[in-house]
Amino acid sequence: MSQIDESEAFEAAVPLSQRAMAARPRPYIDELNPAQRAAVLALDGPVLMLAGAGTGKTKALTARIVHLLDSGKARPNEILAVTFTNKAAREMKDRVARLLGQVEGMPWMGTFHAISVKILRRHAELVGLKSNFTILDTDDQLRLLKQLIVAANIDEKRWPARMLAGLIDHWKNRAWTPAKVPASEASAYNNRGTELYDQYQQRLRELNATDFGDLLLHVLTIFQSHPDVLEQYRRWLRYILVDEYQDTNVAQYMWLRLLAQTHRNICCVGDDDQSIYGWRGAEVGNILRFEKDFPGAQVIRLEQNYRSTPHILAAASGIIAANAGRLGKTLWTERQEGEKVRLIGHWDGEEEARWIGDEVESFQRGRGGLGPFRLDDMAILVRASHQMRAFEDRFLTIGLPYRVIGGPRFYERLEIRDAMAYFRLAVSPDDDLAFERVVNQPKRGLGDKAQQEIQREARAHGTSLLEGARSLLARGGIGGKGAGQLRAFVDGMDRWHGTTLDRDHDHIRLAEQILDESGYTAMWQADKTPEAPGRLENLKELVKALEQFENLQGFLEHVALIMENETEESVDKVTIMTLHAAKGLEFPVVFLPGWEDGLFPSQRAMDETGLKGLEEERRLAYVGITRAEQLCTISFAANRRVYGQWQSQLPSRFIDELPSAHVEVLTPPGLYGGGYGAAGMASSLEAQALRADVYDSPGWKRMQTRAGGRPMAQPRESRHVTIDLEAVSAFAEGDRVFHQKFGYGHVMGIEGDKLDIDFEKAGAKKVVARFVVAAHQADDIPF
């Protein structure tokens, strides 16, 4: 039977099977609301299920799969159901099995990568691979790239392998093979990026290997180069369902379009208002242009929310309405009105953490008709991971159990453990465990052999490892570059330990000196991974935590004691996590701290992608508010201390977008009366805060008057950091810098006070040195 005959015969049988089953009950449809039911029953042709937060999209998507099978429209092996995580795929398969009683195999249900692997193994030879190809992990990928970089005589310190790996991943997400990388991107990685990308792909083929980006890229290449193979999969996969369509990148988008072009039976489920992963390649435009890509598509909006109260939904809708590029929908609920979204300003970040800790304990006991809530019912969602430190410290102090989702607890993070080891060794030179952790961190040319020599020397003389290193250096037992670096390390430790013995020493400045003079801060400044800025922020938070103690020793004792205060996993805990990690989750009580311009929306996001970045930040605010089921509290601080430096903060521009009818102001009277904001406005603020029917503040007033343009202030001095204006403009070739207008770039040449800079977005420019700052300082500049 030909392909057309086979298809027609199958379609002809469908109405019969539907009539035969019409009489029997179908609870999976009866339980749906009208919009969900419409999305489930619209089986043929392109469908966009625009599903708002908490509208039961997983239930509708699962019911659609069940209906395809139950109605006889498709067999299990004819349905392609794509999710973003293995967990989501398993959950969907389990739900389908429960609803149908049993389902015999759904081979094409899984993640983009898992399905691509299955296809690629069948056709590997078409892209120069064997079917038993291996998939490299990140470490293997970096090791291979380092070999290519060294072979090309490129300075790997200046042009790290991680930078090249990120660039190649970006290109693969855009579906660009080496030959297809556009000329506008060709100058990347010192004008060698595309050349090394090509070499990397050749080497992968020689190794019969792929990386994760290749899995989709190779399948795309096969589909585009071999129409017969593509046609085969189009014939097999008659119905396509895609979850979280707003998170697809260009390669995934092309992959789906190629498969769906013949039958056009594609149902994409997503929410353009929750597209928050642009930084990892997601294109919100994919969902926005669905109707253009598939003319005649049905757009079915799921707007009935089953999670949150009307006040919470109205607040979220008020914020997201400010985004220009969206398909639009209005969430509603049958629930009672409940509590308004609460808004409160604090004097500083520490007060914010104290207040939230008190609120959590209050809700535990039940207060004013709210609660009691379990700790598991409450979550604190932050924009940046460095915000977690203040909450962790506060909760540890008052004995409130908590969990950190999406990363280790603050004092368990790698960079914090390293820094603490430096501090421990400065206080106690006999701390061998601390010595072992940091003697080659950052790299000092001390390999395993050199460290074993230090161990032997110390054992032979019955001394500490630090003394062993000193002895080994004295007798010339270690040579080369490692000897000079080890000597500098030992001398530094002697100097820092001597400072700790001075009763009047400034322990905060000492901590800064240790991190700077050891090269540890510079190591993370030079690191090009996406995690590096967060690690630097965490180090700043660590130094900030020292302010509450008289000396380093007292601080180290405090941390050692609180880290012993572990609680059993079975105990209820408050959840602390980032807004990105919270997507898809829900909690009865949600706290959203740090709503200040520059922190949220993130200054870095706005600087790097402009309006596009601001709109993604606004979607992140929408996601945060809609995580709350019963109570949502937004807070901000008038002042934050960053790396020993007080900065006055403006409330987030998103606060202006909250509809006042759905907000209750809790800001204490007189918060801004003490010199913050316009003098003479405090009494007006107090009256409005006490009425709690409108919110306003000098900070918001100032922000509104500056809305047209936000000039960049110069970095201010702190009591611990003296800024040498000559040093600020003394850049070296290869330094990454920031310019207010042109953004981030690398210094390519120096001529007097002028710099030749290759800006990442604006291209090559000549700029006077005083108009740029080091890239790592850009985030500390108050706007």
VEXGUTOR-718870 format. One record per residue (C-alpha): residue number from 1; residue in three letters; x, y, z. Coordinates in steps of 0.05 Angstrom, whole numbers, m for minus. Each point is the difference from the previous one (the first is absolute). Layout:
BEGIN
   nr  rest       X       Y       Z
  NUM   ALA       X       Y       Z
...
This chain:
BEGIN
   nr  rest       X       Y       Z
    1   MET       0       0       0
    2   SER      27      68     m18
    3   GLN      11      54      51
    4   ILE     m62      39     m23
    5   ASP     m44     m63      m3
    6   GLU      24     m22      69
    7   SER     m17      69      29
    8   GLU     m68       3     m33
    9   ALA     m19     m70      24
   10   PHE      19      18      71
   11   GLU     m39      66      m2
   12   ALA     m61     m35     m29
   13   ALA      m1     m46      61
   14   VAL       1      56      50
   15   PRO     m72      22      m3
   16   LEU     m23     m72      11
   17   SER      43      m7      63
   18   GLN     m24      67      25
   19   ARG     m73     m20     m10
   20   ALA      12     m67      34
   21   MET      29      34      61
   22   ALA     m48      59       3
   23   ALA     m46     m34      49
   24   ARG      50     m17      53
   25   PRO      20      51      53
   26   ARG      65      38      m7
   27   PRO      16      30      69
   28   TYR      66      30     m25
   29   ILE     m43      48     m42
   30   ASP     m58       9      47
   31   GLU      47      26      54
   32   LEU      26      57     m44
   33   ASN     m24      72      m3
   34   PRO     m27      26     m68
   35   ALA      67      28     m23
   36   GLN      39     m62      19
   37   ARG     m53     m43     m34
   38   ALA       5      41     m64
   39   ALA      76      m9       0
   40   VAL      m7     m75       9
   41   LEU     m53     m11     m53
   42   ALA      35      43     m54
   43   LEU      42     m59     m24
   44   ASP      13      18     m72
   45   GLY      41      57     m26
   46   PRO      45      49      38
   47   VAL     m21      20      70
   48   LEU      32      48      48
   49   MET     m22     m13      71
   50   LEU      17      66      33
   51   ALA       0     m22      73
   52   GLY       8      51      55
   53   ALA      33     m15      67
   54   GLY     m40     m50      41
   55   THR     m52     m14     m54
   56   GLY       8     m76      m2
   57   LYS      39      m5     m65
   58   THR      33     m66      19
   59   LYS     m69     m29      12
   60   ALA     m25      25     m68
   61   LEU      63     m25     m36
   62   THR      m6     m69      31
   63   ALA     m74      m4     m16
   64   ARG      15      18     m72
   65   ILE      48     m59      m6
   66   VAL     m50     m46      33
   67   HIS     m55      24     m48
   68   LEU      44     m12     m61
   69   LEU      10     m72      23
   70   ASP     m70     m12      28
   71   SER     m35      27     m62
   72   GLY      42     m41     m47
   73   LYS      30      60     m35
   74   ALA      71     m24      14
   75   ARG      38     m60      25
   76   PRO      52      10      56
   77   ASN      58      m2     m49
   78   GLU     m30      55     m43
   79   ILE       1      53      54
   80   LEU      61      44      11
   81   ALA      m5      33      68
   82   VAL      58      45      17
   83   THR      17      28      69
   84   PHE      60      36      29
   85   THR      17     m47      57
   86   ASN       2     m75       9
   87   LYS     m41       8      63
   88   ALA     m56      35     m38
   89   ALA       1     m55     m53
   90   ARG      m6     m54      53
   91   GLU     m56      37      35
   92   MET     m38       8     m65
   93   LYS       8     m73     m18
   94   ASP     m23     m21      70
   95   ARG     m62      44      m5
   96   VAL     m19     m28     m69
   97   ALA       9     m71      27
   98   ARG     m45      15      60
   99   LEU     m55      30     m42
  100   LEU       0     m56     m52
  101   GLY      15     m55      49
  102   GLN      59     m21     m42
  103   VAL      36      27     m61
  104   GLU      45     m44     m41
  105   GLY      63      39     m13
  106   MET       7      72     m20
  107   PRO      69      m1     m32
  108   TRP      m2      73     m22
  109   MET     m15      32      67
  110   GLY      60      34      32
  111   THR      46      60      m2
  112   PHE      26      32     m64
  113   HIS      68     m31      14
  114   ALA     m25     m69      17
  115   ILE     m42      m4     m64
  116   SER      56      28     m42
  117   VAL      48     m53      26
  118   LYS     m49     m54     m21
  119   ILE      m4      30     m70
  120   LEU      75      12      m6
  121   ARG      19     m71      19
  122   ARG     m42     m24     m59
  123   HIS      33      47     m50
  124   ALA      68      16      30
  125   GLU      38     m17     m64
  126   LEU     m35      58     m36
  127   VAL      40      49      43
  128   GLY      65     m39       1
  129   LEU     m11     m38      65
  130   LYS     m11     m72      20
  131   SER     m63     m22      36
  132   ASN      39     m13      65
  133   PHE      24      72       5
  134   THR      13      27      70
  135   ILE     m28      65      30
  136   LEU      53      43      33
  137   ASP     m12      31      68
  138   THR      22      71      16
  139   ASP      68     m21      27
  140   ASP      17     m40     m62
  141   GLN     m23      56     m44
  142   LEU      44      51      35
  143   ARG      60     m46      m2
  144   LEU      m8      m9     m75
  145   LEU      m8      75     m11
  146   LYS      62      14      41
  147   GLN      41     m46     m44
  148   LEU     m24      38     m62
  149   ILE      14      68      32
  150   VAL      71     m20      20
  151   ALA      13     m29     m70
  152   ALA     m22      66     m30
  153   ASN      50      39      44
  154   ILE     m55      39      35
  155   ASP      10      25      71
  156   GLU     m50     m44      38
  157   LYS       1      47      60
  158   ARG     m22      58     m41
  159   TRP     m47     m40     m44
  160   PRO     m25     m56      46
  161   ALA     m29     m65     m26
  162   ARG     m65      14      37
  163   MET     m10      63     m40
  164   LEU       8     m39     m65
  165   ALA     m46     m55      26
  166   GLY     m54      51      16
  167   LEU       8      32     m69
  168   ILE      m6     m67     m36
  169   ASP     m61     m19      42
  170   HIS     m32      67     m19
  171   TRP      13     m13     m74
  172   LYS     m28     m71       4
  173   ASN     m63      27      36
  174   ARG      m8      46     m60
  175   ALA       8     m61     m47
  176   TRP      65      27     m30
  177   THR      51     m50     m25
  178   PRO      70      29      m9
  179   ALA     m16      17     m73
  180   LYS     m64      36      20
  181   VAL      26      46      55
  182   PRO     m16      70     m26
  183   ALA      54      51     m15
  184   SER     m25      44      58
  185   GLU      22     m55      48
  186   ALA      65     m19     m35
  187   SER      43      48      42
  188   ALA     m17     m38      64
  189   TYR      55     m31      42
  190   ASN      58      42     m27
  191   ASN     m24     m11     m72
  192   ARG      14     m75       7
  193   GLY     m68     m24      25
  194   THR     m28     m30     m65
  195   GLU      68     m31     m18
  196   LEU       4     m35      67
  197   TYR     m74     m19      m3
  198   ASP      14     m35     m67
  199   GLN      62     m36      29
  200   TYR     m41     m20      61
  201   GLN     m55     m32     m43
  202   GLN      52     m37     m41
  203   ARG      34     m27      63
  204   LEU     m67     m22      28
  205   ARG     m13     m40     m64
  206   GLU      69     m32       5
  207   LEU     m16     m20      72
  208   ASN     m70     m25     m21
  209   ALA     m29      48      52
  210   THR     m50      56       7
  211   ASP     m15      53      52
  212   PHE     m71      16      22
  213   GLY      m8      56     m50
  214   ASP      17     m48     m56
  215   LEU     m58     m45      15
  216   LEU     m51      49     m29
  217   LEU      48      31     m50
  218   HIS      18     m67     m33
  219   VAL     m73     m20      m5
  220   LEU     m16      67     m32
  221   THR      57     m11     m50
  222   ILE     m28     m69     m17
  223   PHE     m71      26      m9
  224   GLN      23      57     m44
  225   SER      49     m41     m42
  226   HIS     m41     m64      m7
  227   PRO     m73      14     m16
  228   ASP     m16     m74      m3
  229   VAL      20      m9      73
  230   LEU     m41      61      20
  231   GLU     m60     m26     m38
  232   GLN       5     m66      36
  233   TYR      m5      34      68
  234   ARG     m56      45     m23
  235   ARG     m39     m62     m20
  236   TRP      14     m35      66
  237   LEU     m11      58      47
  238   ARG     m70      23     m19
  239   TYR     m16      40      63
  240   ILE      49      46      35
  241   LEU      m8      30      69
  242   VAL      50      48      31
  243   ASP       2      23      72
  244   GLU      31      67      23
  245   TYR       4      25     m72
  246   GLN      21      69      23
  247   ASP      66     m30      24
  248   THR      21     m29     m68
  249   ASN      63      26     m34
  250   VAL      10       9     m75
  251   ALA      26     m71     m12
  252   GLN     m59     m31      37
  253   TYR     m48      45     m37
  254   MET      28     m21     m68
  255   TRP       0     m73      21
  256   LEU     m75       4      16
  257   ARG     m19      40     m62
  258   LEU      34     m50     m46
  259   LEU     m37     m58      31
  260   ALA     m68      35       0
  261   GLN      m1      31     m70
  262   THR     m37     m57     m36
  263   HIS     m57     m20      47
  264   ARG       1      65      43
  265   ASN     m30     m38      59
  266   ILE      42      37      51
  267   CYS     m24      24      67
  268   CYS      47      46      37
  269   VAL     m14      16      73
  270   GLY      33      60      33
  271   ASP      m5      69      30
  272   ASP      37      58     m32
  273   ASP      m6      36      67
  274   GLN      44     m53      33
  275   SER      57       0     m50
  276   ILE      59      13      47
  277   TYR      57     m39     m30
  278   GLY      25      47     m54
  279   TRP      70      m3      31
  280   ARG       5     m73     m19
  281   GLY     m26       6     m71
  282   ALA     m76      m1       8
  283   GLU     m37      43     m52
  284   VAL     m66      28      23
  285   GLY     m11      19     m73
  286   ASN     m13     m74     m16
  287   ILE     m66       1      36
  288   LEU     m18      71     m20
  289   ARG       3     m17     m75
  290   PHE     m35     m68       5
  291   GLU     m60      24     m41
  292   LYS      45      26     m55
  293   ASP      39     m66      m2
  294   PHE     m64     m41      m2
  295   PRO     m54      40     m37
  296   GLY     m70     m18      23
  297   ALA      25     m21      69
  298   GLN     m50      m1      57
  299   VAL      23      40      61
  300   ILE     m35     m25      63
  301   ARG      11      39      63
  302   LEU      m1     m35      67
  303   GLU     m15      58      47
  304   GLN     m36     m31      59
  305   ASN      51      m3      56
  306   TYR      m5     m54      54
  307   ARG      59      23      42
  308   SER      m4      73      23
  309   THR     m48      51      28
  310   PRO     m30      56     m43
  311   HIS      45      53      33
  312   ILE      62     m40     m17
  313   LEU     m22     m11     m72
  314   ALA     m18      74      m9
  315   ALA      68      21      27
  316   ALA      36     m47     m48
  317   SER     m43      22     m58
  318   GLY      13      74      15
  319   ILE      75     m11      m6
  320   ILE       1     m44     m62
  321   ALA     m47      47     m37
  322   ALA      59      49      m7
  323   ASN      35     m49     m48
  324   ALA     m12      20     m72
  325   GLY      16     m67     m33
  326   ARG     m53     m49      25
  327   LEU     m60     m39     m24
  328   GLY     m43      23      58
  329   LYS     m48     m36      48
  330   THR     m36      16      64
  331   LEU       5     m49      58
  332   TRP     m62      m8      44
  333   THR     m21     m46      56
  334   GLU     m63     m22      36
  335   ARG      36       5      67
  336   GLN     m18      52      53
  337   GLU      39      65      m2
  338   GLY      47     m16      58
  339   GLU      57      45      22
  340   LYS      28      57     m41
  341   VAL      72      m4     m23
  342   ARG      41      30      56
  343   LEU      54      52     m15
  344   ILE      51      22      52
  345   GLY      63      41      m1
  346   HIS      58     m10      49
  347   TRP      59      42      20
  348   ASP      51     m52     m22
  349   GLY       7     m72     m22
  350   GLU      14     m27      70
  351   GLU     m65      30      26
  352   GLU     m36     m31     m59
  353   ALA      27     m69      19
  354   ARG     m19      11      74
  355   TRP     m70      21     m18
  356   ILE     m12     m59     m46
  357   GLY      27     m47      53
  358   ASP     m50      29      50
  359   GLU     m57      m6     m50
  360   VAL      17     m73     m14
  361   GLU      m3     m16      75
  362   SER     m64      40       6
  363   PHE     m34     m38     m56
  364   GLN      22     m65      32
  365   ARG     m41      17      61
  366   GLY     m59      27     m40
  367   ARG     m13      75       2
  368   GLY     m60      43     m16
  369   GLY     m38     m57     m32
  370   LEU      60     m18     m44
  371   GLY      28     m69      11
  372   PRO      27     m36      36
  373   PHE      46     m17     m58
  374   ARG      54     m53       1
  375   LEU      71      21     m16
  376   ASP      m6     m44     m63
  377   ASP     m56      47     m22
  378   MET      45      61      m2
  379   ALA      53      22     m51
  380   ILE      47      58      m9
  381   LEU      15      13     m74
  382   VAL      60      44     m15
  383   ARG      26      29     m66
  384   ALA      73     m15      15
  385   SER      30     m56      41
  386   HIS      44      48      41
  387   GLN     m65      27      32
  388   MET      m8     m67      35
  389   ARG      57      13      49
  390   ALA     m38      50      43
  391   PHE     m59     m48       7
  392   GLU      44     m60      15
  393   ASP      37      37      54
  394   ARG     m64      25      31
  395   PHE     m34     m68      m1
  396   LEU      61     m35      28
  397   THR       3      52      56
  398   ILE     m72     m10      21
  399   GLY       0     m75     m13
  400   LEU     m50       0     m57
  401   PRO      10     m61     m46
  402   TYR       8      16     m73
  403   ARG      21     m32     m66
  404   VAL      35      32     m60
  405   ILE     m26     m26     m67
  406   GLY      42       2     m62
  407   GLY      67       7      35
  408   PRO      37     m13      65
  409   ARG     m11      40      63
  410   PHE      41      64       2
  411   TYR      56     m25      45
  412   GLU       5     m65     m40
  413   ARG      14      34     m66
  414   LEU      68     m14     m31
  415   GLU      24      72      m1
  416   ILE     m23      12      72
  417   ARG      35     m63      25
  418   ASP      63      22     m36
  419   ALA      m3      70      29
  420   MET     m14     m28      70
  421   ALA      60     m46      m7
  422   TYR      44      61     m15
  423   PHE     m28      35      62
  424   ARG      10     m62      43
  425   LEU      73      m7     m21
  426   ALA      13      74      13
  427   VAL     m28      m8      70
  428   SER      31     m69      13
  429   PRO      61     m16     m42
  430   ASP      m2     m73      26
  431   ASP     m66     m14     m36
  432   ASP      25     m52     m50
  433   LEU     m69     m13     m30
  434   ALA      m7      73     m17
  435   PHE      71       0     m29
  436   GLU     m16     m60     m45
  437   ARG     m63      34     m26
  438   VAL      32      66     m21
  439   VAL      74     m11     m13
  440   ASN     m14     m10     m74
  441   GLN     m65      40      m4
  442   PRO       9      41     m43
  443   LYS      49     m42     m40
  444   ARG      72      12      23
  445   GLY      35     m53     m42
  446   LEU      m1     m48      59
  447   GLY     m21     m67     m27
  448   ASP     m11     m65      39
  449   LYS      75     m14       2
  450   ALA      17      67      31
  451   GLN     m55      m6      51
  452   GLN      24     m69      19
  453   GLU      70      28      11
  454   ILE     m29      52      48
  455   GLN     m37     m56      37
  456   ARG      64     m41       7
  457   GLU      40      60      23
  458   ALA     m52      16      53
  459   ARG      m3     m72      26
  460   ALA      76      m5       2
  461   HIS       5      60      46
  462   GLY     m66     m10      38
  463   THR     m26      68     m21
  464   SER     m61      29     m34
  465   LEU      m6       1     m76
  466   LEU      13      75      m1
  467   GLU      66     m11      38
  468   GLY      15     m59     m46
  469   ALA      m7      45     m60
  470   ARG      46      52      32
  471   SER      52     m54      15
  472   LEU      m4     m29     m70
  473   LEU      11      69     m31
  474   ALA      59      14      46
  475   ARG      38     m62     m23
  476   GLY     m18       9     m73
  477   GLY     m43     m63      m1
  478   ILE     m48      31     m50
  479   GLY      18      39     m62
  480   GLY     m29      34     m61
  481   LYS     m61      44      m3
  482   GLY     m32     m38      58
  483   ALA      56      21      48
  484   GLY     m12      74     m11
  485   GLN     m75      m7       6
  486   LEU       6     m42      63
  487   ARG      48      50      31
  488   ALA     m50      56     m13
  489   PHE     m55     m42      32
  490   VAL      41     m14      62
  491   ASP      22      73       6
  492   GLY     m72      22      m7
  493   MET     m24     m47      54
  494   ASP      55      25      47
  495   ARG     m21      72     m14
  496   TRP     m75     m13      10
  497   HIS      11     m41      63
  498   GLY      42      57      28
  499   THR     m57      48     m13
  500   THR     m49     m45      39
  501   LEU      45       6      61
  502   ASP     m10      75       1
  503   ARG     m60      14      46
  504   ASP     m18      64     m37
  505   HIS       2     m29     m71
  506   ASP     m58      10     m48
  507   HIS     m23     m71     m12
  508   ILE     m45      19     m58
  509   ARG      56      34     m37
  510   LEU      45     m60      16
  511   ALA     m51     m48     m30
  512   GLU      m1      43     m63
  513   GLN      76       0      m3
  514   ILE       4     m75       8
  515   LEU     m48     m12     m58
  516   ASP      33      52     m44
  517   GLU      74     m12      15
  518   SER      m8     m76      m4
  519   GLY     m26       7     m71
  520   TYR     m65     m34      19
  521   THR     m46      58     m20
  522   ALA      39      11     m64
  523   MET      m9     m74     m17
  524   TRP     m76       7      m2
  525   GLN       4      68     m35
  526   ALA      38     m34     m56
  527   ASP     m47     m59      m2
  528   LYS     m48       4     m60
  529   THR     m52     m50      24
  530   PRO     m72      23      13
  531   GLU      10     m18      73
  532   ALA      59      46      12
  533   PRO     m39      66      12
  534   GLY     m43     m36      52
  535   ARG      62     m27      35
  536   LEU      29      71       4
  537   GLU     m66      25      29
  538   ASN       3     m56      52
  539   LEU      71      21      20
  540   LYS     m25      71      10
  541   GLU     m56     m26      43
  542   LEU      50     m40      42
  543   VAL      41      63      14
  544   LYS     m64      36      17
  545   ALA     m18     m54      51
  546   LEU      65      16      38
  547   GLU     m28      68      21
  548   GLN     m40     m33      56
  549   PHE      63     m27      34
  550   GLU      61      29      35
  551   ASN      52     m43     m35
  552   LEU      10     m57     m48
  553   GLN       6     m52      55
  554   GLY     m68      18      28
  555   PHE     m31      m5     m68
  556   LEU      32     m68     m15
  557   GLU     m25     m27      67
  558   HIS     m70      25     m15
  559   VAL      m2     m34     m68
  560   ALA      28     m65      27
  561   LEU     m53      m2      54
  562   ILE     m59      17     m44
  563   MET      20     m50     m53
  564   GLU      m4     m54      53
  565   ASN     m72      20      12
  566   GLU     m27     m49     m52
  567   THR     m72     m23       1
  568   GLU     m30     m65     m23
  569   GLU     m26      m3     m71
  570   SER     m69     m20      27
  571   VAL      m6      67      35
  572   ASP     m41      55     m35
  573   LYS      44      54     m30
  574   VAL      m9      68     m32
  575   THR      22      m2     m73
  576   ILE      50      51     m26
  577   MET      11       0     m75
  578   THR      10      45     m61
  579   LEU     m59      23     m42
  580   HIS      27     m40     m59
  581   ALA       1     m64      41
  582   ALA     m71      12      25
  583   LYS     m33      m4     m68
  584   GLY     m52     m55       0
  585   LEU      m6      m2      77
  586   GLU     m52      30      47
  587   PHE      m3      17      74
  588   PRO     m57      26      45
  589   VAL      46      56      25
  590   VAL      52      35     m43
  591   PHE      50      55      19
  592   LEU      32      40     m57
  593   PRO      57      41      30
  594   GLY      49      48     m33
  595   TRP     m47      36     m49
  596   GLU      49      56     m14
  597   ASP      23      29     m66
  598   GLY      66     m31     m20
  599   LEU     m13     m62      42
  600   PHE     m69     m15     m29
  601   PRO      m4      16     m57
  602   SER      73     m21      m5
  603   GLN      45      55     m26
  604   ARG      43     m52     m36
  605   ALA     m60     m28     m38
  606   MET     m22      70     m22
  607   ASP      71      21     m20
  608   GLU      13     m62     m41
  609   THR     m67      m6     m37
  610   GLY     m35      66      10
  611   LEU     m76       0      m6
  612   LYS      m1     m74     m15
  613   GLY      36     m12      66
  614   LEU     m48      46      38
  615   GLU     m60     m37     m27
  616   GLU      29     m67      20
  617   GLU      13      28      70
  618   ARG     m73      22       2
  619   ARG     m21     m71     m19
  620   LEU      42     m25      58
  621   ALA     m39      47      47
  622   TYR     m64     m30     m28
  623   VAL      25     m70      13
  624   GLY      19      19      71
  625   ILE     m68      29      19
  626   THR     m38     m58     m32
  627   ARG      37     m51      43
  628   ALA     m43      23      59
  629   GLU     m65     m34      16
  630   GLN     m26      40      60
  631   LEU      49      54      21
  632   CYS      53      38     m39
  633   THR      47      51      33
  634   ILE      46      46     m41
  635   SER      55      37      36
  636   PHE      57      48     m14
  637   ALA      55      35      39
  638   ALA      18      73       1
  639   ASN      73     m17       9
  640   ARG      45     m60     m15
  641   ARG      71     m10      21
  642   VAL      41     m29     m58
  643   TYR      72     m19      14
  644   GLY       5      48      59
  645   GLN     m34      56     m39
  646   TRP     m69      28      16
  647   GLN     m43      12     m61
  648   SER     m67      36       0
  649   GLN     m50     m41     m39
  650   LEU     m59      21     m43
  651   PRO     m61     m44       5
  652   SER      m9     m44     m61
  653   ARG     m35      31     m60
  654   PHE     m44     m62       3
  655   ILE     m31      26      65
  656   ASP     m28      60     m39
  657   GLU     m36     m50     m44
  658   LEU     m37     m34      57
  659   PRO     m75      19      m1
  660   SER     m11      37      66
  661   ALA     m70     m28      10
  662   HIS      32     m69      12
  663   VAL      58      22      44
  664   GLU       4      10      75
  665   VAL      58      44      22
  666   LEU      35     m20      64
  667   THR      59      49      m5
  668   PRO      14      26      70
  669   PRO     m13      75      10
  670   GLY      63      42      m3
  671   LEU      41     m51     m39
  672   TYR      25      53     m48
  673   GLY      m1      58      49
  674   GLY      72      m7      20
  675   GLY      34      32     m60
  676   TYR     m22     m49     m54
  677   GLY     m40      32     m55
  678   ALA     m31      68      m5
  679   ALA      m3      38      66
  680   GLY     m69      19      23
  681   MET     m36     m58     m33
  682   ALA       5     m46      60
  683   SER     m66      24      31
  684   SER     m37     m13     m65
  685   LEU      30     m69      m4
  686   GLU     m19     m16      72
  687   ALA     m72      20     m12
  688   GLN      m4     m42     m63
  689   ALA      34     m60      31
  690   LEU     m47       4      60
  691   ARG     m61       3     m46
  692   ALA      29     m58     m40
  693   ASP     m45      17     m59
  694   VAL      55      27     m46
  695   TYR      75      m8      m1
  696   ASP      51      53     m14
  697   SER      68      21      25
  698   PRO      55      50     m13
  699   GLY      37     m58     m33
  700   TRP     m56     m12     m49
  701   LYS      m7      75     m12
  702   ARG      74       5     m15
  703   MET      m4     m61     m44
  704   GLN     m58      30     m40
  705   THR      36      66     m11
  706   ARG      60     m39     m25
  707   ALA     m41     m48     m43
  708   GLY      22      33     m65
  709   GLY      73     m13      12
  710   ARG      41     m32      54
  711   PRO      69      32       2
  712   MET      56     m42      28
  713   ALA      30      26      64
  714   GLN      74      m8      13
  715   PRO      23     m55      48
  716   ARG       0      26      71
  717   GLU      54     m13      51
  718   SER     m12     m46      58
  719   ARG      33       2      68
  720   HIS      40     m62     m19
  721   VAL      15      13     m73
  722   THR      37      61     m25
  723   ILE      m8      11     m74
  724   ASP      64      22     m34
  725   LEU     m24      40     m61
  726   GLU      66     m12     m36
  727   ALA      m6     m75      12
  728   VAL     m72      m2     m24
  729   SER      21      21     m71
  730   ALA      63     m43      m2
  731   PHE     m25     m58     m42
  732   ALA      40     m55     m33
  733   GLU     m12     m32     m67
  734   GLY     m51     m56       5
  735   ASP     m37      32      59
  736   ARG     m76      m5      m2
  737   VAL     m31      69      11
  738   PHE     m68      35       2
  739   HIS     m22      65     m33
  740   GLN     m67      32      16
  741   LYS     m20       8     m73
  742   PHE      37     m56     m36
  743   GLY      m6     m55      53
  744   TYR      53     m54      12
  745   GLY      63     m10     m41
  746   HIS      73     m21       1
  747   VAL      60      48      m2
  748   MET      39     m16     m64
  749   GLY      51      57       2
  750   ILE      23      60      42
  751   GLU      23      68     m24
  752   GLY      11      50      56
  753   ASP     m66      11      34
  754   LYS     m38     m29     m59
  755   LEU     m21     m73      m5
  756   ASP     m15     m41     m62
  757   ILE     m59     m42      23
  758   ASP     m37     m55     m37
  759   PHE     m70       7      29
  760   GLU     m43     m63      m1
  761   LYS     m59      36     m32
  762   ALA      26      66     m27
  763   GLY      65     m26     m33
  764   ALA      68      34       1
  765   LYS       3      70      32
  766   LYS      53      49      26
  767   VAL     m19      22      70
  768   VAL      33      45      52
  769   ALA      19     m44      59
  770   ARG     m38      39      53
  771   PHE     m66     m16     m33
  772   VAL       5     m74      12
  773   VAL       5     m44      62
  774   ALA      23     m71       9
  775   ALA     m57     m47     m17
  776   HIS      m3     m30      70
  777   GLN     m11      70      28
  778   ALA     m59      15     m45
  779   ASP     m50     m37      45
  780   ASP      22      41      60
  781   ILE     m14      67     m32
  782   PRO     m63      32      27
  783   PHE     m48      22     m55
